[in-house]
Amino acid sequence: MNKHMPSAATDARDHAAVLAAINVIAHYENGIGTSDAASQGIILGTLLQDIPLLRPGNILEAVPGMVVTQHSGDGKANQYFLRGYNLDHGTDFATRVDGVPVNMPTNAHGQGYSDLNFLIPELIQRIDYRKGTYSAENGDFSAAGSADIHYRSTLATPLAVWEWGSYGYRRILLAGSFPVTHGRRPSEATAQSPVLLAAVEGLEENGPWKRPEGMRKINGVLRLSGGGSANGWSVDALAYQAHWNATDQVPLSLIQSGQLCRYCALDPTDGGDTARDILSAQWHAHDAQSYSLATAYFEHYRLQLFSNFTFFELRPATGDQFEQAEARNVLGFTVAHGWIRSLQNRDSTTELGLQFRRDAIRVGLVDTEDRIPFETVDDNRIRETEAAVYVQNITQWSDWFRSVVGVRGDDLWMSVDSLTFAKNSGNASASRISPKLSMIFGPWHKTEFFINAGEGFHSNDARGVIYKIDPTTGTPSSRVPPLVGAFGQEIGIKTDAIEDLQSSLTLWRLDSESELVYNADSTIGSTTPNGSSRRYGAEWNNHVSLNQWLLFDADLAYTHARYTHPEENGQIGQFIPNAVPKVASIGLTVHSNPILSCDVTMRYVGRYPLSQSGDLSGSSSVVTNVRIQRILMPRVSLMLDILNVFNRKYDDIAYAQNYRISRDSPIVPDGVTVHPGEPREFRATFVIRM
């Protein structure tokens, strides 16, 4: 097969491969000869076994330049930051797990809501990440980047994992895989026999919060797979459910004055419940002349979220708590076919793909007090359909130059049936064509140079597109376009020229037609569209295998983010709130001998603006985590995680907003609220490989 085949074919080829069979010491694959951009890469599952993780979503911090935090309870989707975007809960960063999209359009809480709490890190084989707008197979929510998370189809041995930690942290995981032999003895299984992988996880924790978080989740995965690297298939079933209490962001001034303890809440009744059930199937086949792949999925998703971000500003008598609730069914598929041919005696691969997704959503907003509803603000039945076709060609024009040319066409249809305001019912549609171009020069001395450009987009919430009346005020609403474009450009270099060093340097720029910015004062604590913006920056990533027992990772990122027409927002200044300008991640892994290892990770987040004027800013932070692993006997190991080793006081997130802290106090305009980062905590993990 052509070694420069597109990533969809690479996914098909690797789907049934057992990564553990490859003798890889490093945590990343640089992809010299196969990457389309300097900002593209592969994170190996071995990294996730070496590093401590505060939450499942923190696996995305392995993507160079990515920051993952939380501004509420741990059952809620994380906050994501990349390339100067406050991605909120997922807008402009597309995530898929084995081909199933995680982002939720027209979500009860935030556009593109991406909840990764159902992930089981021990099952992850690899993460394929991309940044920018250059891949034809990526559509909605991928302007800043994307991540494709792949689960393993087999485990070398069954696992039993027990974890205990500070603040009532408890976790248990049972996982294993075995051949399905149709009545024959397991010893009679062949390489082509189907394999069943099963895993079940339970977790509970309270966190450092004055009101115990009471996080409880149960999680299960079943995967039946068969075939081999050339022709294979899998059928997956996933079920996840979680419940938690939340300590949302609180006024910084109250913490500084001592009126409120650092881990206290102003509304101790915030929290939520969520669940998702997924049934999906994948199939792939390829030979010397072509390849095909298909993914289909059905998902039922539920969310009930109680939040209070402004306390008593809007409703002094009852407080400002509200409930955001939704239930949705999602049906979708992706099919692609590739032709491997010769173009002017040069290797050339052309891929044609079709993507489809249909969301049927019941979403509502209710005013509550202590989680007791007393007034329905909004209630809707929404249908949203996205369909796309793309074509992409990769041609190796010479030994030192190849091109990737693609184009993508997207169609979006929305309908809203409002049960509260008849005038808010309606339909909308939009289409968009997104061309892509990548040029790759090299390799020379294990070094490649990249030039990339392309268009991308994110969709807007159907309610913002169609509504004529703001349900919270009864006044005319400002409507937004269904699709918002972005144009990205990038030049970069990747090199493996120095033995045991993988390095990349990227200079990039990204223009967005509209920003989605967090707005607590919107009465639903969600994102609102703002004006156009421009970002540019640099990223320098280095991954070193100093020897067989010492790994060093260093990722540095700088971003300059500004509104291009600040007057569009009716405010002074060009700063984009919560646009993080500097991020650094340093990791050191030591395998001092076969039975003992240690990993140290440090994440730095620079000071960032909270207001368009730049008068307010969020503080910088440095967090260091440590994992020590020891093999007690051949199949038994013990791990100790120390999270926030130096017990640094930092904020996971800060916002500038209006609020009122009590019924009788005045409104505080443009105050600062924060969600404190968690203090030092310990976790011990006992692993048995049976």
NUSE-185858 format. One record per residue (C-alpha): residue in one letter; x, y, z. Coordinates in steps of 0.05 Angstrom, whole numbers. Example, Ala and Ser with C-alpha at 12.3 -4.5 7.8 and 13.67 -1.06 7.14 Angstrom:
residues 2
NODE  r      xx      yy      zz
NODE  a     246     -90     156
NODE  s     273     -21     143
end
This chain:
residues 690
NODE  r      xx      yy      zz
NODE  m       0       0       0
NODE  n      22      72     -14
NODE  k      57      95      49
NODE  h      26     164      40
NODE  m     -46     142      41
NODE  p     -95     188      76
NODE  s    -110     182     150
NODE  a    -176     148     140
NODE  a    -140      90     107
NODE  t     -88      92     161
NODE  d    -144      84     213
NODE  a    -170      24     175
NODE  r    -102      -8     171
NODE  d     -86       4     245
NODE  h    -155     -12     273
NODE  a    -139     -85     286
NODE  a     -65     -76     301
NODE  v     -40     -89     371
NODE  l       3     -30     389
NODE  a      37     -67     446
NODE  a      71    -111     394
NODE  i     111     -51     369
NODE  n     174     -37     409
NODE  v     163      37     420
NODE  i     198      72     478
NODE  a     173     143     465
NODE  h     105     173     481
NODE  y      93     205     412
NODE  e     101     188     339
NODE  n     127     247     299
NODE  g     101     219     233
NODE  i     158     238     186
NODE  g     135     216     117
NODE  t      61     208     136
NODE  s      39     273     169
NODE  d       5     328     129
NODE  a      23     385     176
NODE  a      75     400     229
NODE  s      19     408     280
NODE  q      -7     337     268
NODE  g      15     278     310
NODE  i       0     214     347
NODE  i      -2     204     422
NODE  l      12     133     442
NODE  g     -29      99     496
NODE  t      34      84     534
NODE  l      37     158     554
NODE  l     -30     153     589
NODE  q      -3      95     631
NODE  d      57     135     653
NODE  i      25     202     672
NODE  p     -23     219     730
NODE  l     -92     243     709
NODE  l    -137     286     753
NODE  r    -197     273     708
NODE  p    -209     230     645
NODE  g    -213     293     602
NODE  n    -141     310     621
NODE  i    -117     260     569
NODE  l    -125     317     519
NODE  e     -70     355     554
NODE  a     -24     306     519
NODE  v     -42     346     455
NODE  p      15     397     453
NODE  g     -11     466     473
NODE  m     -78     441     500
NODE  v    -102     461     570
NODE  v    -159     423     604
NODE  t    -193     451     666
NODE  q    -260     451     702
NODE  h    -306     507     725
NODE  s    -359     465     758
NODE  g    -369     393     783
NODE  d    -328     337     755
NODE  g    -387     305     720
NODE  k    -393     365     674
NODE  a    -354     372     609
NODE  n    -285     403     618
NODE  q    -262     471     597
NODE  y    -213     467     538
NODE  f    -162     518     515
NODE  l    -121     515     451
NODE  r     -88     565     404
NODE  g    -116     625     442
NODE  y    -187     597     442
NODE  n    -228     589     504
NODE  l    -262     530     473
NODE  d    -312     530     530
NODE  h    -337     458     532
NODE  g    -315     439     462
NODE  t    -333     492     410
NODE  d    -280     494     354
NODE  f    -247     429     377
NODE  a    -277     365     349
NODE  t    -269     300     387
NODE  r    -287     230     365
NODE  v    -281     163     401
NODE  d    -274     106     352
NODE  g    -309     147     298
NODE  v    -368     170     342
NODE  p    -370     246     351
NODE  v    -371     271     423
NODE  n    -389     345     410
NODE  m    -463     362     418
NODE  p    -492     417     374
NODE  t    -549     458     405
NODE  n    -533     430     473
NODE  a    -572     452     535
NODE  h    -509     484     565
NODE  g    -461     503     509
NODE  q    -452     496     434
NODE  g    -406     437     417
NODE  y    -410     410     488
NODE  s    -358     354     493
NODE  d    -362     311     556
NODE  l    -304     261     559
NODE  n    -318     234     629
NODE  f    -340     167     599
NODE  l    -269     153     575
NODE  i    -229      95     606
NODE  p    -156     115     598
NODE  e    -130      43     605
NODE  l    -167      24     541
NODE  i    -138      79     497
NODE  q     -91      54     443
NODE  r     -74     121     412
NODE  i     -98     192     400
NODE  d     -91     222     330
NODE  y     -92     298     335
NODE  r     -94     354     284
NODE  k     -95     429     292
NODE  g    -121     480     242
NODE  t    -169     475     184
NODE  y    -129     433     135
NODE  s    -162     364     135
NODE  a    -220     350      88
NODE  e    -249     296     133
NODE  n    -258     345     192
NODE  g    -320     389     192
NODE  d    -361     422     247
NODE  f    -325     446     310
NODE  s    -255     431     283
NODE  a    -228     501     267
NODE  a    -177     500     324
NODE  g    -164     426     319
NODE  s    -190     355     329
NODE  a    -173     291     365
NODE  d    -192     220     345
NODE  i    -188     173     405
NODE  h    -180      99     390
NODE  y    -196      44     440
NODE  r    -158     -22     438
NODE  s    -191     -84     411
NODE  t    -151    -131     455
NODE  l    -114    -128     522
NODE  a     -51    -169     532
NODE  t     -78    -193     599
NODE  p    -142    -181     639
NODE  l    -138    -122     687
NODE  a    -164    -110     757
NODE  v    -151     -38     781
NODE  w    -167     -10     850
NODE  e    -154      64     867
NODE  w    -159     100     933
NODE  g    -144     173     945
NODE  s    -155     238     982
NODE  y    -224     268     991
NODE  g    -261     202     985
NODE  y    -233     183     917
NODE  r    -249     110     899
NODE  r    -245      76     832
NODE  i    -249       4     808
NODE  l    -238     -22     737
NODE  l    -245     -93     711
NODE  a    -225    -105     639
NODE  g    -204    -161     594
NODE  s    -209    -192     525
NODE  f    -215    -263     501
NODE  p    -229    -300     435
NODE  v    -299    -322     417
NODE  t    -291    -393     393
NODE  h    -364    -413     379
NODE  g    -365    -473     426
NODE  r    -293    -494     415
NODE  r    -241    -491     470
NODE  p    -203    -424     476
NODE  s    -139    -461     456
NODE  e    -171    -474     388
NODE  a    -179    -400     373
NODE  t    -145    -374     310
NODE  a    -117    -306     291
NODE  q    -183    -292     254
NODE  s    -228    -312     312
NODE  p    -272    -255     338
NODE  v    -248    -223     402
NODE  l    -293    -196     457
NODE  l    -266    -139     500
NODE  a    -305    -121     563
NODE  a    -293     -67     615
NODE  v    -333     -39     673
NODE  e    -313      20     715
NODE  g    -342      51     779
NODE  l    -319     116     811
NODE  e    -337     159     870
NODE  e    -305     222     900
NODE  n    -321     283     941
NODE  g    -265     330     923
NODE  p    -239     385     970
NODE  w    -304     423     967
NODE  k    -342     445    1030
NODE  r    -404     414    1000
NODE  p    -381     343     982
NODE  e    -383     333     908
NODE  g    -415     264     915
NODE  m    -390     246     845
NODE  r    -415     176     827
NODE  k    -407     144     759
NODE  i    -414      76     728
NODE  n    -385      61     660
NODE  g    -383      -1     615
NODE  v    -355     -20     547
NODE  l    -365     -81     504
NODE  r    -328     -91     438
NODE  l    -333    -150     392
NODE  s    -282    -148     336
NODE  g    -256    -193     282
NODE  g    -214    -197     219
NODE  g    -144    -170     211
NODE  s    -107    -108     187
NODE  a    -130    -116     115
NODE  n    -203    -133     129
NODE  g    -235    -123     197
NODE  w    -296    -102     235
NODE  s    -320     -85     305
NODE  v    -386     -74     341
NODE  d    -384     -31     405
NODE  a    -434     -18     461
NODE  l    -422      35     514
NODE  a    -463      56     574
NODE  y    -446     113     622
NODE  q    -483     148     678
NODE  a    -460     200     728
NODE  h    -488     244     785
NODE  w    -452     300     822
NODE  n    -459     362     864
NODE  a    -423     424     838
NODE  t    -384     481     868
NODE  d    -386     531     811
NODE  q    -343     594     806
NODE  v    -348     644     863
NODE  p    -328     717     872
NODE  l    -253     724     879
NODE  s    -261     783     926
NODE  l    -298     740     977
NODE  i    -241     689     979
NODE  q    -189     744     985
NODE  s    -226     778    1042
NODE  g    -238     713    1079
NODE  q    -314     719    1075
NODE  l    -317     654    1036
NODE  c    -271     595    1044
NODE  r    -230     576     982
NODE  y    -272     513     969
NODE  c    -340     539     990
NODE  a    -400     553     946
NODE  l    -451     610     945
NODE  d    -504     562     920
NODE  p    -491     492     949
NODE  t    -549     460     910
NODE  d    -516     464     841
NODE  g    -500     398     807
NODE  g    -524     351     754
NODE  d    -538     283     723
NODE  t    -518     256     655
NODE  a    -519     191     617
NODE  r    -502     165     548
NODE  d    -513      99     513
NODE  i    -477      85     447
NODE  l    -483      29     397
NODE  s    -433      33     340
NODE  a    -400      -9     286
NODE  q    -338      -2     243
NODE  w    -314     -39     182
NODE  h    -252     -32     138
NODE  a    -221     -67      79
NODE  h    -162     -52      34
NODE  d    -117     -82     -19
NODE  a     -63     -57     -65
NODE  q    -111     -15    -108
NODE  s    -163      11     -60
NODE  y    -191      15      10
NODE  s    -259      25      42
NODE  l    -284      40     111
NODE  a    -350      53     145
NODE  t    -374      75     214
NODE  a    -446      77     238
NODE  y    -472      97     306
NODE  f    -534     109     348
NODE  e    -532     147     413
NODE  h    -581     165     468
NODE  y    -557     223     511
NODE  r    -586     257     572
NODE  l    -565     318     613
NODE  q    -595     353     673
NODE  l    -553     411     698
NODE  f    -568     459     756
NODE  s    -525     523     756
NODE  n    -523     591     788
NODE  f    -469     637     761
NODE  t    -497     706     781
NODE  f    -526     685     850
NODE  f    -579     739     864
NODE  e    -571     789     807
NODE  l    -632     770     766
NODE  r    -681     743     818
NODE  p    -664     769     887
NODE  a    -723     734     919
NODE  t    -707     663     896
NODE  g    -635     666     872
NODE  d    -613     657     800
NODE  q    -607     581     797
NODE  f    -633     549     733
NODE  e    -639     479     705
NODE  q    -615     462     634
NODE  a    -641     395     611
NODE  e    -640     356     548
NODE  a    -652     287     519
NODE  r    -628     271     450
NODE  n    -622     214     400
NODE  v    -565     217     351
NODE  l    -559     175     288
NODE  g    -501     180     241
NODE  f    -451     147     195
NODE  t    -387     158     156
NODE  v    -367     120      93
NODE  a    -304     130      52
NODE  h    -270      97      -7
NODE  g    -200     108     -32
NODE  w    -168      93    -100
NODE  i     -94      81    -101
NODE  r     -69      96    -171
NODE  s     -12     125    -211
NODE  l     -15     197    -234
NODE  q      38     213    -286
NODE  n      77     153    -259
NODE  r      72     180    -189
NODE  d      37     148    -129
NODE  s     -31     181    -120
NODE  t     -89     166     -73
NODE  t    -158     197     -79
NODE  e    -209     190     -23
NODE  l    -283     204     -28
NODE  g    -323     208      36
NODE  l    -394     218      59
NODE  q    -415     239     129
NODE  f    -484     244     159
NODE  r    -511     261     228
NODE  r    -583     271     253
NODE  d    -598     299     323
NODE  a    -668     296     352
NODE  i    -667     340     415
NODE  r    -715     358     470
NODE  v    -682     416     506
NODE  g    -708     463     559
NODE  l    -692     518     610
NODE  v    -727     523     677
NODE  d    -719     572     735
NODE  t    -706     534     800
NODE  e    -691     546     873
NODE  d    -652     491     910
NODE  r    -664     447     848
NODE  i    -740     456     855
NODE  p    -770     482     789
NODE  f    -820     539     793
NODE  e    -823     569     722
NODE  t    -810     542     653
NODE  v    -770     593     613
NODE  d    -760     554     549
NODE  d    -779     486     521
NODE  n    -764     461     450
NODE  r    -763     402     404
NODE  i    -705     411     356
NODE  r    -683     372     294
NODE  e    -614     384     267
NODE  t    -584     348     207
NODE  e    -513     354     181
NODE  a    -490     322     117
NODE  a    -423     329      83
NODE  v    -384     302      24
NODE  y    -309     310      16
NODE  v    -256     290     -34
NODE  q    -181     291     -20
NODE  n    -121     273     -63
NODE  i     -51     257     -41
NODE  t       2     255     -95
NODE  q      76     240     -87
NODE  w     103     285    -143
NODE  s     176     269    -129
NODE  d     220     239     -76
NODE  w     219     306     -40
NODE  f     150     336     -52
NODE  r      78     313     -42
NODE  s      13     351     -41
NODE  v     -54     341      -5
NODE  v    -111     377     -40
NODE  g    -182     371     -14
NODE  v    -250     403     -15
NODE  r    -308     393      32
NODE  g    -382     411      23
NODE  d    -428     416      84
NODE  d    -503     424      88
NODE  l    -540     439     153
NODE  w    -615     437     165
NODE  m    -647     461     230
NODE  s    -718     462     255
NODE  v    -744     488     322
NODE  d    -812     473     350
NODE  s    -820     520     409
NODE  l    -870     498     462
NODE  t    -865     564     499
NODE  f    -863     617     444
NODE  a    -896     600     379
NODE  k    -859     656     344
NODE  n    -793     621     359
NODE  s    -812     561     317
NODE  g    -782     557     249
NODE  n    -731     528     201
NODE  a    -663     547     175
NODE  s    -610     518     130
NODE  a    -540     534     105
NODE  s    -486     507      61
NODE  r    -411     517      60
NODE  i    -353     496      14
NODE  s    -285     489      48
NODE  p    -223     481       5
NODE  k    -158     452      35
NODE  l     -86     451      13
NODE  s     -22     421      42
NODE  m      46     419      11
NODE  i     100     376      42
NODE  f     174     381      24
NODE  g     224     327      42
NODE  p     245     288      78
NODE  w     317     310      76
NODE  h     358     281     132
NODE  k     294     259     167
NODE  t     266     329     162
NODE  e     203     354     128
NODE  f     175     424     115
NODE  f     100     440     111
NODE  i      56     494      81
NODE  n     -18     489      98
NODE  a     -81     530      85
NODE  g    -154     516      89
NODE  e    -224     538     110
NODE  g    -265     509     167
NODE  f    -325     528     209
NODE  h    -368     517     270
NODE  s    -444     515     272
NODE  n    -485     559     318
NODE  d    -540     538     366
NODE  a    -605     528     328
NODE  r    -641     571     379
NODE  g    -595     630     365
NODE  v    -605     620     290
NODE  i    -681     616     290
NODE  y    -708     652     352
NODE  k    -744     718     341
NODE  i    -757     730     416
NODE  d    -709     723     474
NODE  p    -747     676     521
NODE  t    -714     705     583
NODE  t    -733     778     569
NODE  g    -789     775     518
NODE  t    -752     825     474
NODE  p    -731     815     401
NODE  s    -669     771     396
NODE  s    -608     781     353
NODE  r    -605     724     304
NODE  v    -539     692     283
NODE  p    -518     654     220
NODE  p    -522     578     221
NODE  l    -449     568     201
NODE  v    -389     611     219
NODE  g    -326     606     177
NODE  a    -253     605     195
NODE  f    -191     609     151
NODE  g    -125     580     175
NODE  q     -54     582     149
NODE  e       9     548     175
NODE  i      82     535     159
NODE  g     123     486     198
NODE  i     179     436     204
NODE  k     186     367     233
NODE  t     252     332     245
NODE  d     280     267     271
NODE  a     350     287     247
NODE  i     379     284     317
NODE  e     377     213     342
NODE  d     323     200     394
NODE  l     295     271     387
NODE  q     227     285     355
NODE  s     218     359     345
NODE  s     170     405     308
NODE  l     162     480     300
NODE  t      99     513     274
NODE  l      80     585     256
NODE  w       5     593     245
NODE  r     -51     643     235
NODE  l    -127     633     242
NODE  d    -182     683     225
NODE  s    -253     671     251
NODE  e    -315     705     227
NODE  s    -346     704     297
NODE  e    -324     686     368
NODE  l    -366     646     416
NODE  v    -352     675     484
NODE  y    -374     651     553
NODE  n    -427     697     582
NODE  a    -452     684     653
NODE  d    -498     745     647
NODE  s    -538     712     591
NODE  t    -583     680     645
NODE  i    -567     611     618
NODE  g    -492     614     631
NODE  s    -475     596     560
NODE  t    -436     623     500
NODE  t    -457     683     459
NODE  p    -431     704     390
NODE  n    -383     762     386
NODE  g    -345     795     329
NODE  s    -291     770     282
NODE  s    -221     755     307
NODE  r    -150     739     285
NODE  r    -100     695     321
NODE  y     -28     679     304
NODE  g      25     642     343
NODE  a      82     593     347
NODE  e      88     523     375
NODE  w     152     485     390
NODE  n     147     412     411
NODE  n     204     367     432
NODE  h     201     293     452
NODE  v     268     261     471
NODE  s     286     190     488
NODE  l     350     205     524
NODE  n     363     131     532
NODE  q     323      67     545
NODE  w     301      91     614
NODE  l     294     167     608
NODE  l     241     205     567
NODE  f     234     281     564
NODE  d     176     320     533
NODE  a     174     396     525
NODE  d     117     432     490
NODE  l     115     508     485
NODE  a      60     550     454
NODE  y      50     625     444
NODE  t     -13     659     417
NODE  h     -32     730     400
NODE  a    -108     736     398
NODE  r    -148     800     382
NODE  y    -215     822     355
NODE  t    -207     850     285
NODE  h    -268     896     291
NODE  p    -278     907     366
NODE  e    -334     957     353
NODE  e    -378     898     331
NODE  n    -384     880     405
NODE  g    -401     950     429
NODE  q    -341     950     476
NODE  i    -273     984     480
NODE  g    -210     945     467
NODE  q    -187     887     424
NODE  f    -172     832     475
NODE  i    -210     767     471
NODE  p    -232     745     541
NODE  n    -200     680     566
NODE  a    -153     676     506
NODE  v     -92     643     539
NODE  p     -28     671     507
NODE  k      25     624     536
NODE  v      24     550     551
NODE  a      82     504     570
NODE  s      81     430     586
NODE  i     143     394     612
NODE  g     146     319     625
NODE  l     201     273     651
NODE  t     194     198     654
NODE  v     246     155     688
NODE  h     247      79     682
NODE  s     306      69     729
NODE  n     300      -7     727
NODE  p     249     -58     703
NODE  i     208     -53     767
NODE  l     209      21     784
NODE  s     190      83     745
NODE  c     172     156     759
NODE  d     138     209     717
NODE  v     137     284     731
NODE  t      93     332     691
NODE  m      89     407     697
NODE  r      37     452     664
NODE  y      45     527     659
NODE  v     -12     573     638
NODE  g       4     646     628
NODE  r     -36     706     651
NODE  y     -96     719     605
NODE  p    -146     776     595
NODE  l    -216     771     624
NODE  s    -246     832     590
NODE  q    -243     862     521
NODE  s    -209     924     548
NODE  g    -154     883     581
NODE  d    -166     917     648
NODE  l    -180     851     682
NODE  s    -138     789     677
NODE  g    -135     718     703
NODE  s     -73     697     741
NODE  s     -20     650     714
NODE  s     -12     580     743
NODE  v      39     525     750
NODE  v      16     455     769
NODE  t      63     396     779
NODE  n      40     323     784
NODE  v      81     260     799
NODE  r      68     186     788
NODE  i     112     132     818
NODE  q     102      60     795
NODE  r     132      -3     825
NODE  i     123     -75     803
NODE  l     112    -116     866
NODE  m     112    -183     831
NODE  p     107    -205     758
NODE  r      32    -191     752
NODE  v      21    -141     809
NODE  s      41     -68     810
NODE  l      29      -7     854
NODE  m      24      66     833
NODE  l      25     129     875
NODE  d       0     194     845
NODE  i      14     261     877
NODE  l     -28     315     844
NODE  n      -8     388     852
NODE  v      55     365     889
NODE  f      73     434     915
NODE  n       2     451     937
NODE  r       0     513     893
NODE  k     -61     557     900
NODE  y     -86     570     829
NODE  d    -151     581     792
NODE  d    -176     530     741
NODE  i    -214     586     708
NODE  a    -232     659     719
NODE  y    -287     702     688
NODE  a    -306     775     687
NODE  q    -381     783     700
NODE  n    -436     818     738
NODE  y    -464     786     801
NODE  r    -500     799     867
NODE  i    -478     757     927
NODE  s    -541     764     970
NODE  r    -612     789     966
NODE  d    -595     855    1000
NODE  s    -526     870     970
NODE  p    -514     914     909
NODE  i    -498     886     840
NODE  v    -423     881     828
NODE  p    -409     901     755
NODE  d    -351     868     720
NODE  g    -330     829     780
NODE  v    -283     769     777
NODE  t    -307     699     793
NODE  v    -261     639     798
NODE  h    -264     564     805
NODE  p    -204     545     848
NODE  g    -158     490     826
NODE  e    -155     430     871
NODE  p    -102     426     927
NODE  r     -50     372     935
NODE  e     -80     303     937
NODE  f     -55     231     937
NODE  r     -80     170     899
NODE  a     -56      99     905
NODE  t     -70      48     850
NODE  f     -65     -27     857
NODE  v     -62     -65     790
NODE  i     -68    -140     780
NODE  r     -55    -168     710
NODE  m     -86    -237     709
end
